[in-house]
Amino acid sequence: MRGNSFGKLLTITTFGESHGVALGAVVDGVPPGLNFSLDDLAIELKKRAPGQLPGTTARKEDDLPEVLSGIFEGKTLGTPICVIVRNTNQRSKDYDKIKDDYRPGHADKTYIQKYGIRDHRGGGRSSGRETLSRVIGGYFASLIIPNIEFEAKISRMGKLTVPLKHQSKAANNYGIPHFSNEEVEKYLLDLKAGGDSCGGEVGLQIRKCPPGLGEPAFDKLKSDMAKALMSIGAVVGVTLGAGTEFLEKSGKEISKESDNFGGIEGGISNGSVIRFSIFIKPTSTVGEKAKEGRHDPCILPRVLPVICSMAKLVIADHYLRQKAYEKVEDR
């Protein structure tokens, strides 16, 4: 499938371009009889949708989902579920001036090198808009694992660093604790005015995950999670548990606390809180290029639901695999 599908028992295939007619996902492997709510799906998509917060992209999309298959009378059928979201606010001409001006760090040049053709409008398939399809998948994954909790919060956004003691506090509208909405808004608007961008760090926590998820070799829970998170376009790094502290502390220091291993040992969940740190690069469109289109000076606030969605897909997939294993063992 040329890299457009993800998962084993629970699979998602995403499709569509930033300025095409629509984007969407086909989600297969969702068990039958689960309660579906179009309103709840719309709420999840709204968390990621553009044009919601000052200082982010000026593109405004309602991102209203349309279910084409797999749902009947508010229940999943167990058949492939297809959901689309139509694009309604494209301004493709904004990108004509920069269609041959390749952005370092983006897929502009590599798409040409690979395929010999690309859709330059808003980045086409490589646009961050593709991630709405992942949120669709994450919603259906959550129906499979309703009791497992997922939380992603920003710990660093450019020059804004959340003190360690405040990282556990509630986040503001932008998904970052400690700072006020006004402080973050001003920082992002200043970046935008200067044609600049910033990256940062996100902390992901998964609570109430049962032990036993993950396989001991190639399909470790940590490796599948790292692949899922690294598949998000803006992500450039992922660490588990203590992360870079593993480089600084001795084995005796690290082994004192099982929490240092982030809820996964030997590639298998141990029942503790699963913790990942995700590193996000600055948006590639800067300088005059940023003024020719509509871009986020920082993708972090809108990537949080995408991070949670990819994590949900991994956990739900491994949950189904573990349940299948347990059924075989019971025979």
LODOKOL-239824 format. One record per residue (C-alpha): residue number from 1; residue in one letter; chain; x, y, z. Coordinates in nm, 2 decimals, m for minus. Layout:
<pts>
     n   res   chain       px       py       pz
   NUM     A       A        X        Y        Z
...
</pts>
This chain:
<pts>
     n   res   chain       px       py       pz
     1     M       A     0.00     0.00     0.00
     2     R       A     0.30     0.23    m0.04
     3     G       A     0.30     0.34     0.33
     4     N       A    m0.06     0.46     0.35
     5     S       A    m0.17     0.19     0.59
     6     F       A    m0.09     0.12     0.96
     7     G       A    m0.17    m0.15     1.20
     8     K       A    m0.22    m0.53     1.20
     9     L       A    m0.56    m0.64     1.36
    10     L       A    m0.68    m0.28     1.37
    11     T       A    m0.57    m0.10     1.05
    12     I       A    m0.61     0.25     0.91
    13     T       A    m0.56     0.36     0.56
    14     T       A    m0.55     0.74     0.50
    15     F       A    m0.62     0.92     0.18
    16     G       A    m0.65     1.27     0.03
    17     E       A    m0.45     1.59    m0.02
    18     S       A    m0.46     1.93     0.15
    19     H       A    m0.64     2.10    m0.14
    20     G       A    m0.82     1.81    m0.29
    21     V       A    m1.19     1.74    m0.27
    22     A       A    m1.17     1.56     0.06
    23     L       A    m0.95     1.36     0.30
    24     G       A    m1.04     1.06     0.50
    25     A       A    m0.97     0.72     0.64
    26     V       A    m1.07     0.36     0.60
    27     V       A    m1.06     0.19     0.94
    28     D       A    m1.08    m0.19     0.94
    29     G       A    m1.08    m0.43     1.23
    30     V       A    m1.32    m0.24     1.46
    31     P       A    m1.54    m0.50     1.63
    32     P       A    m1.91    m0.50     1.57
    33     G       A    m2.17    m0.36     1.80
    34     L       A    m1.98    m0.07     1.95
    35     N       A    m2.17     0.26     2.01
    36     F       A    m2.09     0.53     1.75
    37     S       A    m2.15     0.90     1.79
    38     L       A    m2.11     1.14     1.49
    39     D       A    m2.11     1.43     1.74
    40     D       A    m1.83     1.28     1.94
    41     L       A    m1.62     1.22     1.63
    42     A       A    m1.68     1.58     1.52
    43     I       A    m1.56     1.70     1.87
    44     E       A    m1.24     1.50     1.82
    45     L       A    m1.18     1.65     1.48
    46     K       A    m1.25     2.00     1.61
    47     K       A    m0.95     1.97     1.85
    48     R       A    m0.72     1.95     1.55
    49     A       A    m0.90     2.17     1.31
    50     P       A    m0.73     2.48     1.17
    51     G       A    m0.85     2.83     1.26
    52     Q       A    m0.94     2.76     1.62
    53     L       A    m0.67     2.96     1.81
    54     P       A    m0.51     3.30     1.76
    55     G       A    m0.16     3.27     1.64
    56     T       A    m0.22     2.95     1.44
    57     T       A    m0.30     2.91     1.07
    58     A       A    m0.56     3.15     0.92
    59     R       A    m0.72     2.86     0.72
    60     K       A    m1.07     2.79     0.85
    61     E       A    m1.22     2.45     0.81
    62     D       A    m1.51     2.31     1.00
    63     D       A    m1.39     1.95     0.94
    64     L       A    m1.73     1.79     0.95
    65     P       A    m1.71     1.41     0.91
    66     E       A    m1.92     1.21     0.67
    67     V       A    m1.96     0.84     0.73
    68     L       A    m1.97     0.64     0.41
    69     S       A    m1.97     0.28     0.54
    70     G       A    m1.94     0.05     0.84
    71     I       A    m2.20     0.21     1.07
    72     F       A    m2.57     0.13     1.10
    73     E       A    m2.82     0.27     1.35
    74     G       A    m2.54     0.41     1.57
    75     K       A    m2.34     0.08     1.59
    76     T       A    m2.03    m0.04     1.42
    77     L       A    m2.09    m0.33     1.18
    78     G       A    m1.75    m0.50     1.20
    79     T       A    m1.70    m0.41     0.83
    80     P       A    m1.45    m0.14     0.70
    81     I       A    m1.55     0.20     0.82
    82     C       A    m1.49     0.49     0.57
    83     V       A    m1.51     0.85     0.69
    84     I       A    m1.44     1.16     0.48
    85     V       A    m1.39     1.53     0.56
    86     R       A    m1.45     1.77     0.27
    87     N       A    m1.21     2.06     0.21
    88     T       A    m1.41     2.38     0.19
    89     N       A    m1.16     2.67     0.23
    90     Q       A    m0.88     2.60    m0.01
    91     R       A    m0.69     2.90    m0.15
    92     S       A    m0.47     2.71    m0.39
    93     K       A    m0.34     3.02    m0.58
    94     D       A    m0.16     3.13    m0.26
    95     Y       A     0.09     2.85    m0.34
    96     D       A     0.16     2.92    m0.70
    97     K       A     0.44     3.16    m0.62
    98     I       A     0.63     2.91    m0.42
    99     K       A     0.55     2.59    m0.61
   100     D       A     0.91     2.56    m0.73
   101     D       A     1.07     2.70    m0.41
   102     Y       A     1.14     2.38    m0.21
   103     R       A     1.13     2.42     0.17
   104     P       A     1.41     2.25     0.36
   105     G       A     1.27     2.00     0.61
   106     H       A     0.95     1.95     0.41
   107     A       A     0.87     1.69     0.15
   108     D       A     0.86     1.93    m0.14
   109     K       A     1.19     1.81    m0.30
   110     T       A     1.18     1.45    m0.19
   111     Y       A     0.83     1.40    m0.34
   112     I       A     0.96     1.51    m0.67
   113     Q       A     1.27     1.29    m0.64
   114     K       A     1.05     0.99    m0.55
   115     Y       A     0.75     1.03    m0.78
   116     G       A     0.85     1.29    m1.04
   117     I       A     0.53     1.48    m0.96
   118     R       A     0.37     1.65    m0.66
   119     D       A     0.07     1.85    m0.56
   120     H       A     0.23     2.18    m0.44
   121     R       A    m0.10     2.32    m0.31
   122     G       A    m0.06     2.34     0.07
   123     G       A     0.19     2.05     0.06
   124     G       A    m0.05     1.80    m0.09
   125     R       A    m0.03     1.46     0.07
   126     S       A     0.26     1.57     0.29
   127     S       A     0.05     1.85     0.45
   128     G       A    m0.03     1.85     0.82
   129     R       A    m0.39     1.83     0.71
   130     E       A    m0.34     1.46     0.64
   131     T       A    m0.34     1.41     1.02
   132     L       A    m0.72     1.46     1.04
   133     S       A    m0.74     1.11     0.90
   134     R       A    m0.54     0.99     1.20
   135     V       A    m0.78     1.16     1.44
   136     I       A    m1.07     0.97     1.27
   137     G       A    m0.88     0.64     1.33
   138     G       A    m0.80     0.74     1.69
   139     Y       A    m1.17     0.79     1.76
   140     F       A    m1.26     0.44     1.65
   141     A       A    m0.96     0.30     1.84
   142     S       A    m1.10     0.47     2.15
   143     L       A    m1.42     0.27     2.12
   144     I       A    m1.22    m0.05     2.16
   145     I       A    m1.03     0.07     2.47
   146     P       A    m1.27     0.32     2.64
   147     N       A    m1.12     0.29     2.98
   148     I       A    m0.76     0.37     2.88
   149     E       A    m0.67     0.74     2.93
   150     F       A    m0.45     0.94     2.69
   151     E       A    m0.31     1.28     2.76
   152     A       A    m0.06     1.49     2.57
   153     K       A     0.07     1.83     2.69
   154     I       A     0.34     2.07     2.57
   155     S       A     0.64     2.09     2.80
   156     R       A     0.84     2.32     2.57
   157     M       A     0.73     2.55     2.29
   158     G       A     1.03     2.74     2.15
   159     K       A     1.14     2.98     2.42
   160     L       A     0.85     2.89     2.65
   161     T       A     0.97     2.61     2.88
   162     V       A     0.74     2.47     3.15
   163     P       A     0.91     2.42     3.48
   164     L       A     0.92     2.05     3.58
   165     K       A     0.71     2.10     3.89
   166     H       A     0.43     2.26     3.68
   167     Q       A     0.42     2.01     3.39
   168     S       A     0.16     1.80     3.58
   169     K       A    m0.08     2.10     3.60
   170     A       A    m0.38     2.16     3.38
   171     A       A    m0.29     2.30     3.03
   172     N       A    m0.43     2.62     2.88
   173     N       A    m0.62     2.64     2.55
   174     Y       A    m0.29     2.59     2.36
   175     G       A    m0.21     2.27     2.55
   176     I       A     0.07     2.41     2.76
   177     P       A     0.06     2.44     3.14
   178     H       A     0.21     2.73     3.35
   179     F       A     0.17     3.00     3.08
   180     S       A    m0.14     3.20     3.02
   181     N       A    m0.33     3.19     2.69
   182     E       A    m0.23     3.56     2.64
   183     E       A     0.14     3.48     2.68
   184     V       A     0.13     3.20     2.43
   185     E       A    m0.08     3.40     2.18
   186     K       A     0.16     3.69     2.19
   187     Y       A     0.46     3.46     2.14
   188     L       A     0.30     3.29     1.84
   189     L       A     0.18     3.62     1.68
   190     D       A     0.53     3.76     1.72
   191     L       A     0.68     3.46     1.55
   192     K       A     0.42     3.49     1.27
   193     A       A     0.48     3.86     1.22
   194     G       A     0.85     3.79     1.19
   195     G       A     0.80     3.51     0.94
   196     D       A     0.95     3.27     1.19
   197     S       A     0.85     2.94     1.36
   198     C       A     0.94     2.72     1.65
   199     G       A     0.93     2.36     1.76
   200     G       A     0.91     2.20     2.10
   201     E       A     0.85     1.90     2.32
   202     V       A     0.53     1.71     2.41
   203     G       A     0.48     1.47     2.70
   204     L       A     0.24     1.18     2.63
   205     Q       A     0.10     0.98     2.92
   206     I       A    m0.12     0.67     2.88
   207     R       A    m0.30     0.57     3.20
   208     K       A    m0.49     0.25     3.29
   209     C       A    m0.32     0.05     3.02
   210     P       A    m0.34    m0.32     3.11
   211     P       A    m0.01    m0.52     3.14
   212     G       A     0.09    m0.77     2.87
   213     L       A     0.05    m0.55     2.56
   214     G       A     0.33    m0.58     2.31
   215     E       A     0.55    m0.85     2.17
   216     P       A     0.90    m0.95     2.29
   217     A       A     1.09    m0.90     1.96
   218     F       A     1.01    m0.68     1.65
   219     D       A     0.66    m0.58     1.76
   220     K       A     0.75    m0.44     2.09
   221     L       A     0.50    m0.19     2.22
   222     K       A     0.77     0.08     2.24
   223     S       A     0.88     0.02     1.88
   224     D       A     0.53     0.03     1.74
   225     M       A     0.46     0.34     1.94
   226     A       A     0.78     0.51     1.82
   227     K       A     0.69     0.43     1.46
   228     A       A     0.34     0.56     1.50
   229     L       A     0.46     0.89     1.66
   230     M       A     0.75     0.93     1.42
   231     S       A     0.51     0.89     1.13
   232     I       A     0.36     1.23     1.22
   233     G       A     0.53     1.47     0.98
   234     A       A     0.65     1.73     1.23
   235     V       A     0.79     1.47     1.48
   236     V       A     1.17     1.43     1.47
   237     G       A     1.23     1.23     1.79
   238     V       A     1.07     1.01     2.05
   239     T       A     1.20     0.89     2.39
   240     L       A     1.05     0.65     2.65
   241     G       A     1.04     0.70     3.02
   242     A       A     1.35     0.87     3.16
   243     G       A     1.46     0.93     2.80
   244     T       A     1.79     1.12     2.77
   245     E       A     1.85     1.07     3.15
   246     F       A     1.95     0.71     3.06
   247     L       A     2.27     0.87     2.92
   248     E       A     2.35     1.06     3.24
   249     K       A     2.26     0.82     3.52
   250     S       A     2.42     0.49     3.62
   251     G       A     2.24     0.16     3.61
   252     K       A     2.21     0.16     3.99
   253     E       A     2.04     0.50     3.98
   254     I       A     1.80     0.41     3.70
   255     S       A     1.71     0.07     3.84
   256     K       A     1.59     0.22     4.17
   257     E       A     1.26     0.33     4.01
   258     S       A     1.06     0.11     3.77
   259     D       A     0.89     0.44     3.66
   260     N       A     1.21     0.53     3.48
   261     F       A     1.12     0.27     3.21
   262     G       A     0.80     0.45     3.12
   263     G       A     0.55     0.17     3.18
   264     I       A     0.71    m0.07     2.92
   265     E       A     0.97    m0.33     3.01
   266     G       A     1.11    m0.58     2.76
   267     G       A     0.88    m0.42     2.50
   268     I       A     0.56    m0.52     2.70
   269     S       A     0.34    m0.29     2.90
   270     N       A     0.37    m0.35     3.28
   271     G       A     0.05    m0.18     3.40
   272     S       A     0.21     0.14     3.51
   273     V       A     0.16     0.48     3.34
   274     I       A     0.32     0.48     2.99
   275     R       A     0.53     0.79     2.93
   276     F       A     0.68     0.92     2.60
   277     S       A     0.85     1.25     2.51
   278     I       A     0.79     1.36     2.16
   279     F       A     1.01     1.63     1.99
   280     I       A     0.86     1.85     1.72
   281     K       A     1.05     2.05     1.46
   282     P       A     0.98     2.41     1.37
   283     T       A     0.74     2.46     1.09
   284     S       A     0.93     2.45     0.76
   285     T       A     0.75     2.75     0.60
   286     V       A     0.93     3.06     0.71
   287     G       A     1.03     3.41     0.59
   288     E       A     0.85     3.54     0.28
   289     K       A     0.73     3.19     0.20
   290     A       A     0.52     3.20     0.51
   291     K       A     0.34     3.51     0.39
   292     E       A     0.25     3.35     0.06
   293     G       A     0.03     3.08     0.22
   294     R       A    m0.15     3.02     0.55
   295     H       A     0.07     2.84     0.79
   296     D       A     0.12     2.77     1.16
   297     P       A     0.42     2.93     1.32
   298     C       A     0.41     2.64     1.56
   299     I       A     0.23     2.31     1.51
   300     L       A     0.24     2.19     1.87
   301     P       A    m0.11     2.30     1.98
   302     R       A    m0.27     2.12     1.69
   303     V       A    m0.05     1.81     1.70
   304     L       A    m0.16     1.71     2.05
   305     P       A    m0.48     1.52     1.94
   306     V       A    m0.29     1.36     1.66
   307     I       A    m0.03     1.22     1.90
   308     C       A    m0.31     1.08     2.12
   309     S       A    m0.48     0.93     1.81
   310     M       A    m0.17     0.75     1.70
   311     A       A    m0.12     0.62     2.05
   312     K       A    m0.48     0.50     2.07
   313     L       A    m0.44     0.31     1.74
   314     V       A    m0.13     0.13     1.87
   315     I       A    m0.27     0.04     2.21
   316     A       A    m0.61    m0.07     2.05
   317     D       A    m0.43    m0.28     1.79
   318     H       A    m0.21    m0.45     2.06
   319     Y       A    m0.52    m0.49     2.28
   320     L       A    m0.70    m0.69     2.01
   321     R       A    m0.39    m0.90     1.95
   322     Q       A    m0.35    m0.98     2.32
   323     K       A    m0.72    m1.07     2.34
   324     A       A    m0.68    m1.30     2.04
   325     Y       A    m0.38    m1.47     2.20
   326     E       A    m0.57    m1.52     2.53
   327     K       A    m0.86    m1.68     2.34
   328     V       A    m0.62    m1.93     2.18
   329     E       A    m0.47    m2.01     2.52
   330     D       A    m0.81    m2.08     2.66
   331     R       A    m0.88    m2.35     2.40
</pts>
